[in-house]
Amino acid sequence: MNEALAAKQTCPFPMARDADHVLDLPLDYRRLRREEPIVRVTLPSGEVAWLVSRYADVKLVLSDERFSSKVAAPGFPKGFYFPVDPQPGAFVAVDPPEHTRYRRMIMGQFTKKRAESLRPEIQQIVDEHIDKLLAGPKPVNLVTTFARPIPLMVVCDLLGVPYSDRLAFGRWINTLVEANPSPAARNASAAALFGYMNKLVADKERKPTDDVLGRLASEQIRKGELSRNEAVVIGMMLLSAGYDTTASSLSLSVLSLLQNPDQMKLLREDPDVTVSAVEELLRHQNVMQHGVARVAVEDVELAGQTVRAGEGVIALTSSADRDDEMYPDADRLDLTRGGSNPLAFGYGIHSCIAKFLARVEMQIALGTLVRRIPTLELAAKPEELEFRNPSAMVYSVNELPVTW
């Protein structure tokens, strides 16, 4: 902890949401953007950092090389954001040139062109899950029957997980993102998942396949440019980028539409609004509720304050996406809003590598759902819904009971 920073007055972070408005951000964020756009906060880990809440300032932090993503750097608030030291291959936790080397190995599989080419396969996955919904009993939990399995199937295809293993694979992942798994269950699932990924990469070294892990095995590992363990960690990073955040965004997007029936009607009746609708939903329901952490590598003047070298910084992307200076009447969901440039996937060289894929998944899943099940409605009172703990990095609803 930076002693000079810790000696000054701070406020606690995370901040509580309003229990009566669970789709909105903590009320403190609006005041911070207006009065204290950069403020010192104390994290549950005891670490002290600067909290940045305005769109322009958050965007600067995420794109300026004076702010480092290197978790191992002194001052980085890793106790809260990375309680376990990242292993080699965790490209989100390093800076160039190491970050560039890892990302370049896989970025060809995550281009916008590649994501668009997957539309037929994703549409089939979505249709199959809606077919099951329509053929089964009601009500259903849309989180476990729709929002989670769709991105899980997509990421399994990308990584090259055999169909015969996907049930167990999904069970391990879901244990890690459940609301209150026991430490023993969480640790067991994490160990099983890591062990499985290690075996999967080893299998692909012996018999290469045309998928992300298969290409890493046949190209980088075979050439000695990457170790098996690094490939496994890269796979785990991609799993995180391609599964939980997308599933959570889908869940909260559906809930937001159900809470705003005029907007759901617009999406249902006008397919041309789908792309802008997803951008607006990503902005309005930015699931990265605690943003992302950085550390200053030199003194930086930011929002009227001097951030000293070695001081941690939190770029609060969810607050930035509700900044009225960037988006007039930002708390209102408006699928026709033009110019949405949400920070849900970050910004700059560390922006989420799966951002194009996630957008395509959401466009297909949400558009298809509201058109195929036009009478979709909540099967519970909004106040009865349970949401993830405020300390969770990714915000989501645990269950979303619906009927039609």
N, C-alpha and C positions, 0 to 999 in steps of 0.2 A: 504494500500500500504506500502511495506517495504521502509522506508525513506532512508536508506543507498543505496539501489538498485536504487531508483528513482533519487537520487542525481547524479548518474553517467550517462554518455552519452548513449542514446538509439536511436533506429531507429523505425519508425512506422511499425505496423503490424495490419492487413494483407497487403501483398505486391501485387502490380498489376500484372496481367497476360499480356502477349503480345497479343494485339487484333488480330494480324495476325496469331497467333499460339495458338488457344484456347484449344487445347488438350494437350498442354505442360504447365509446371509449370512456375511461375515467374522466369525470368533469374537470379534474385538475389539469388535464392536457390543454384545454381551451385557455385556461388562465395562464399557463406557462407560455403558450405560443404568443399570447398578448403581452404579458408582463415580464416573464423571465425565460426567453427562448433558449438560454443555456444556463443550467443550474446544477449545483453539486448534489449528488444523491449517494446514499449508503445502501448497498445491496445486502441481501440476506447473508451472504458470505462474509460480510464485514468490510468488503472492499468499497472504496470510494471512487466515483467517476463523475464525469460531466455528462449530463443528459441534454441532448439537443432535440428540439421538438418541431421546428419549422421546416417546411418543405425545402426551401432554398439551402438552408444550412445542412440539413440531412444529406441532400444530394451532393453538397460539397465534400462533406466528410467521407462519403462513399466513393468519391471519384478522385480525391486529392492524395497523391503519393506521400504527403506528409503525415497521413494517418495510416498506420500499419495494421494488417490483418494477422500478423504473426503472433499466435497465441503464446509462444515461449518468450516474447519480449517483456522485459520488466515493465510493470504498470498495466499490462493488459488484464482486464477483470475476468480472468479465466475461472476463478472459483465459482462464479455464477453461470457463465456461459459455456465453459468447458471444464466441468469438475474432474473429468478424466483426461490426462494428457493425450493429445492426438498422436497417432502413429504415422510413420512415413506413408505417404499416399493420401493423407487428408489435405487435399489441395485448398480447402476453404480456410485452413489455419496457417497458411504461409503466404509470402509475398513473391513477386518475380525475383529471380528467374525460375525458382523452384515451382511456383504456382503455374507459370507459363508452360513449363515442361510437362507437368501432369495434365493440365487442361488440354493441351494440344493433342495429346494421345487419344482423346475421346470426343473432342468437339465436333468432329465430322459426323457423328451419329446423332447430334442434337441441334443441327441447323434448322432454320425455319423451313427450308425446302424438304428436309427429311421428315419433319413433323407433319407437313402438309401431305406428304406421300402416304402417311399412315392412316389417313382419314377412313378409307374403306374398312381396314381392320378394326379401328376403334369404333366405327359405326356398328359393325357386326357385334362387337362385345357389348355395346350399350343396348342394342336391340334385344340381344339374348337375355340380358338382365331384366329389361322391361317386360319381355314375354313371361319370364318367371314371376314377376310381380303380379301381372294381370291374371295369371293362371292360379295363383295361390290365395291363401286366406288374407283377410284384412282385419285389423290394421297391420302394418308392417313397420319395422324400424328401418328407415331409409339409410341410416348410417351404415348398418351391417349388410344390407341387401343391395345397395346401390353405390353410395359414395365411396366406400372402401374397396369393394371388389373390382371396380372398373380400373382405377389407377394401379391396383395390384396386378391385374392381368396384363396391363400394358407394360409395366416395369419388368415383369417376369419375362415377357417376350423380348424386351430389349437386352436384358442381362443373359438370356438364354437358359432360364430355369425350366427343366423338363416338366411337362404337364403332370406327370405322376408324383412330382414332389411339391406341387403348388399348395396343396391343402396344408401340409405341415409348415411350409414356408410362410403362408399367410397366418397360421396360428401363432408362430413365433413373433412375427411382426406385430400382430394385433395385441399380444400380451405387452409388448413394449410401449404401445400407445394407449392402452386401457387407462381408465380414470384412476384406479387405485390398486394396481397389482402389488403383491407382496414383494419385498426386496428379493426373496428367494426365487420367486417366479420370474421376476424381471431378469435376474442374473442368469438363471437357467436358460431362459429364452435367448438372451444375448449370446451366451456361450454356444448354444445349439446353432444359432444363426451364423455366427462367425465360423464355427467348425464346418457347417454345411457349405458355406461360401468357399472355404479353403479347399474342400474336396471338389467342389464344382470347378474351380479354376484348375486344379490338378488334372481333372478329367479332360478339360479343354486343352491342356498342354499336350496330352497324349493324342487327342482327337479333336482338332480345331473345329469350331462352329462359326457360322456367320452371324455373330451378335457381338455386343460390346465386350463381354468377358472373353469370348472366343478370339476376337481380334487382338485384345491385349495379350492373350496367351501365345498366339501364333506370330505376332509381330514383335511387341516390345519385350516380352519375357524370353522368347526364343533368341532374340538378338542381345540379351543381357542388359537391356535398357531399363528393365523393371524387374523387381523381385515378385515372387508369388504373393508374399504378404502385402506388398504395396498394391498389387492388383485387387486383392481382397478388400483392402481399405477403400480403394477407389469405388469398388462395387457397393460397399456399405454407404459411402457418400451419395452415390447415385440413387440408392434405395431410399435414403432419407429425402433427397431432393425430389424424387419422382412419386413418392407414395403419400406420406402423412400430410404434407402441406397441401397437395392436390385434393386428397380426400376431405380434409378439413375445409378447404375453400368450397368444395362442392356442397358439403353439408350446410355451411353457413349461407351460401348463396341461395339454396333452395328455401331455407328458413326465411331469408330476407324477402324472397319473392312471395312466399306465402303470407308474410306480414304486410306486403305491399301489392295487393291483388291487381291494382291498375297497371303496375309495372309487369306483373306476370302475364296479364292479358296482352299487353303490348308485345312482349316476347313471343307469345303463342301465336299471335295473328300476323306478325311481321318478321319473317325469318331474316330479312335484310338487316335488322337491328342486332343480330346475334353477336357479331364481333364487338361492337361498341358496348353492348350489354355486359359482356364478360369483363371488359376493361373497367367498367363502372362498378361491377360487383367486386372485382379484385381490389379496387380503390376503397370502396365503402366497407368491405370486410377483409381488411389486411390481417391475415391470421398470425403474422409474426408480431405478436403483441408486445414483445419486449425489444423489438428491433434487432440490431446487430452491434457488436462491440468492435472497437478499434483502440489503438494507442497512438498518441502523438510521438513522432520521432524527432520533431524539432518544435520550437515555440511557434504557435499559430494564433493569430488574432481571429476570433470567431464570435460573431454576434455581440461585439462590445467587450468581450472578455479575452484574456490571454490564457490559452491552454498551453501549459509548459510541456516540454519534452518529457516523456515517461509517464504522462497522465492518461488514464483511461477515458474513453469517450463512448457513449451509447447513442447511436443514430436511431432515433425512435421513428421508424418508418410508418407505423400505424397512425401516429399523430400527424406526421407529414402529409399523409394521404387524406386527412380531414382538415387541412389548413385552408381557411376561407380566403386567404390571400392568393392561393393557387386555384381553388375551386369554390366559387361563390355558393353560399348555402351548402357547404360541404357535407353537413350531416344528413342531407336529404338524398335518398336514392333516386337517381334520374338516369334511366337507361338510354336516353337520347342526349345525354350530356356530351358535348364534343370536347376533344382535346385531352381526354383522360390519359395520363401517363403514370400509372400507379407504381409505387415502389414496393409492391408486394413481393417481387422477385429480386429486390435489391437494385443496385445501379453500379455501373463501372465494370472493371475487369472481374470483380467477384460476383456479378449478378448471377442468379441461379442458372446453371447450365441447362436445366430442363424447362426453362420458361416457355419456349415455343411449343413444346410438347404438352405442357400443362394447359396452355391456352386452347389448343386444339381439342384436348379432352373435355374441357369445360364447355366449349362451344357446342360440341356434339352432344354431350350428356345433358346439359341443361335445356338446349333447344329441343331435343328429342323427347325428353321427359314431359315438358309442359304441353307439347303438341299431342303426344300419344295418350297422356292421361290429363285431359283438360280440366277435370273436376277435382284434381288433387287438393287435399286440404289437411290441416293438422288434425290429429286424432287425440290431442291433449291440449290443455290450456297452456298458453305460452309461459305462464309463471310456474308451471309444473316441470318444465324442461330443465335438465341438469347439464351444466357446462363444465368444462375442464377447470381445474384449479388455477387461480390467478397467477400462480408461480410457473405454470407450464409455458414453455417457449412458444409452442403453437397452440393457438386458441381454437376451440371447437365445441360443438355440442356433442354430448356423449350418446344420446338417443334422440331420434327424430321420428316419432310415431305419426304415420300418415294413413289416410284412407281416401276413397274416391267413390 
